[in-house]
Amino acid sequence: MPANRDKQSALTVTLTGLAALASAMGVGRFGFTPLLPVMQADSGLSLSQAAWLAGSNYMGYLIGALACSAAPPAPRNSVRVGLLAVAIFTLAMGATASYGAWVALRLAAGAAGAYVLVGMSAWTLHGLSELGRSAWSVLLLAGAWTLRRPEPVGAAPEHGHERKQT
């Protein structure tokens, strides 16, 4: 993460922020989704338990964000420590079959993800402001948004989200 803004472009700042957020959320949240069917088959994880795992991750985001509001992270630390922690907590789920440990690890991964989100968002938004490109801030969450739910053009809508015919 370059520190000298004079040599940075708005594109570099935006892409750095995007990459950090996409990495944290891609590993911490969306990397878990394809593992869920395997966890259900191998351990008998119920749908209710899976929902609790997801909920514990969201609770971790809330706890992490609140902690960041009390003690804002240094952006460099948020990337280094936060991304490493997200990866470790997510990988550690494969080292245990304990449901309680999974809940704790999902909570911890969420808190670490929030640490990255808050620290890198602050760094990116400040950098874009210094470069006179505050309008580019709308692009910051594009990395997380594109990871959220890729949907091919013309794909059938999910139940309850029907498209209007024009």
C-alpha positions as CSV (number, residue, x, y, z in Angstrom):
1,M,0.0,0.0,0.0
2,P,1.9,3.1,-1.2
3,A,2.2,5.9,1.3
4,N,3.2,8.8,-1.0
5,R,0.0,10.2,-2.5
6,D,2.0,12.5,-4.9
7,K,3.0,9.4,-6.9
8,Q,-0.4,7.8,-6.8
9,S,-3.3,8.1,-9.1
10,A,-6.9,8.0,-8.2
11,L,-7.1,4.7,-10.2
12,T,-4.3,3.2,-8.0
13,V,-6.0,4.3,-4.8
14,T,-9.3,2.9,-6.0
15,L,-8.0,-0.4,-7.2
16,T,-6.0,-0.9,-3.9
17,G,-9.1,-0.3,-1.9
18,L,-11.1,-2.6,-4.2
19,A,-8.6,-5.4,-4.0
20,A,-8.4,-5.3,-0.2
21,L,-12.2,-5.3,0.3
22,A,-12.7,-8.0,-2.4
23,S,-10.1,-10.1,-0.8
24,A,-11.4,-9.8,2.8
25,M,-15.0,-10.4,1.8
26,G,-14.2,-12.9,-0.9
27,V,-12.3,-15.2,1.5
28,G,-14.2,-14.3,4.7
29,R,-17.7,-14.4,3.5
30,F,-18.1,-15.8,0.0
31,G,-15.4,-18.4,0.3
32,F,-17.5,-20.1,2.9
33,T,-20.6,-20.5,0.7
34,P,-19.2,-23.3,-1.6
35,L,-18.0,-25.2,1.5
36,L,-21.5,-25.3,3.0
37,P,-22.8,-28.4,1.0
38,V,-19.6,-30.3,1.9
39,M,-20.0,-29.4,5.6
40,Q,-23.6,-30.5,5.5
41,A,-22.7,-33.8,3.9
42,D,-19.7,-34.6,6.0
43,S,-20.8,-33.3,9.4
44,G,-24.6,-33.4,9.1
45,L,-24.8,-29.6,9.5
46,S,-28.5,-28.6,9.5
47,L,-29.9,-25.6,7.6
48,S,-30.6,-24.0,11.0
49,Q,-26.9,-24.5,12.1
50,A,-25.8,-23.0,8.8
51,A,-27.9,-20.0,9.4
52,W,-26.3,-19.6,12.8
53,L,-22.9,-19.7,11.2
54,A,-23.9,-17.0,8.7
55,G,-25.4,-15.0,11.6
56,S,-22.2,-15.3,13.6
57,N,-20.2,-13.9,10.7
58,Y,-22.5,-10.9,10.5
59,M,-22.4,-10.4,14.2
60,G,-18.6,-10.4,13.9
61,Y,-18.9,-7.6,11.3
62,L,-21.0,-5.6,13.7
63,I,-18.6,-6.2,16.6
64,G,-15.6,-5.4,14.4
65,A,-17.1,-2.2,13.0
66,L,-18.1,-1.0,16.5
67,A,-14.6,-1.8,17.8
68,C,-13.2,0.2,14.8
69,S,-15.3,3.2,15.8
70,A,-13.9,3.1,19.3
71,A,-10.3,2.6,18.1
72,P,-9.9,3.4,14.4
73,P,-7.4,1.1,12.8
74,A,-4.3,2.2,10.9
75,P,-4.9,1.4,7.3
76,R,-1.7,-0.5,6.8
77,N,-2.4,-2.6,9.9
78,S,-6.0,-3.2,8.8
79,V,-4.8,-4.8,5.5
80,R,-1.9,-6.8,6.9
81,V,-3.4,-8.0,10.1
82,G,-7.0,-8.1,8.9
83,L,-6.5,-10.1,5.7
84,L,-4.2,-12.5,7.4
85,A,-6.7,-13.0,10.2
86,V,-9.6,-13.6,7.8
87,A,-7.6,-16.2,6.0
88,I,-6.4,-18.0,9.2
89,F,-9.9,-18.0,10.7
90,T,-11.4,-19.3,7.5
91,L,-8.8,-22.0,7.0
92,A,-9.0,-23.0,10.7
93,M,-12.6,-24.2,10.1
94,G,-11.2,-27.1,8.1
95,A,-9.0,-28.1,11.1
96,T,-12.0,-28.9,13.3
97,A,-15.3,-30.6,13.2
98,S,-16.6,-28.7,16.3
99,Y,-19.7,-26.7,15.5
100,G,-19.0,-24.4,18.5
101,A,-15.5,-23.7,17.1
102,W,-17.0,-23.0,13.7
103,V,-19.4,-20.4,15.2
104,A,-16.4,-18.7,17.0
105,L,-14.3,-18.8,13.9
106,R,-17.0,-17.3,11.7
107,L,-17.5,-14.6,14.3
108,A,-13.7,-13.9,14.4
109,A,-13.5,-13.8,10.5
110,G,-16.4,-11.3,10.4
111,A,-14.6,-9.0,13.0
112,A,-11.4,-9.3,11.0
113,G,-13.3,-8.5,7.8
114,A,-14.8,-5.4,9.4
115,Y,-11.3,-4.3,10.4
116,V,-10.2,-4.4,6.7
117,L,-13.4,-2.8,5.5
118,V,-13.2,0.2,7.9
119,G,-9.4,0.7,7.6
120,M,-9.2,0.4,3.9
121,S,-12.4,2.4,3.3
122,A,-11.0,5.2,5.4
123,W,-7.7,5.1,3.5
124,T,-9.3,5.0,0.1
125,L,-11.8,7.7,0.7
126,H,-9.2,10.0,2.2
127,G,-6.8,9.3,-0.7
128,L,-9.5,10.0,-3.3
129,S,-10.4,13.2,-1.5
130,E,-6.7,14.4,-1.4
131,L,-6.5,13.7,-5.1
132,G,-9.7,15.7,-5.8
133,R,-11.5,12.6,-7.0
134,S,-14.1,12.1,-4.2
135,A,-16.7,11.2,-6.8
136,W,-14.7,8.0,-7.4
137,S,-15.7,6.8,-3.9
138,V,-18.8,5.1,-5.4
139,L,-16.4,2.6,-7.0
140,L,-15.0,1.4,-3.7
141,L,-17.6,-1.2,-2.9
142,A,-17.7,-2.5,-6.4
143,G,-15.3,-5.3,-5.6
144,A,-17.5,-6.5,-2.7
145,W,-20.7,-6.0,-4.7
146,T,-19.4,-8.0,-7.7
147,L,-18.5,-10.9,-5.4
148,R,-21.8,-10.8,-3.7
149,R,-24.0,-12.5,-6.3
150,P,-22.9,-12.7,-9.9
151,E,-25.9,-13.3,-12.1
152,P,-25.6,-14.0,-15.8
153,V,-27.5,-11.8,-18.2
154,G,-30.9,-13.3,-18.7
155,A,-30.7,-15.6,-15.7
156,A,-34.0,-16.6,-14.0
157,P,-34.7,-14.3,-11.0
158,E,-34.8,-15.8,-7.5
159,H,-38.1,-16.4,-5.9
160,G,-39.6,-13.1,-4.7
161,H,-37.4,-11.0,-6.9
162,E,-39.2,-11.2,-10.2
163,R,-38.2,-8.8,-12.9
164,K,-40.8,-6.4,-14.3
165,Q,-41.6,-6.8,-18.0
166,T,-41.3,-3.5,-19.9
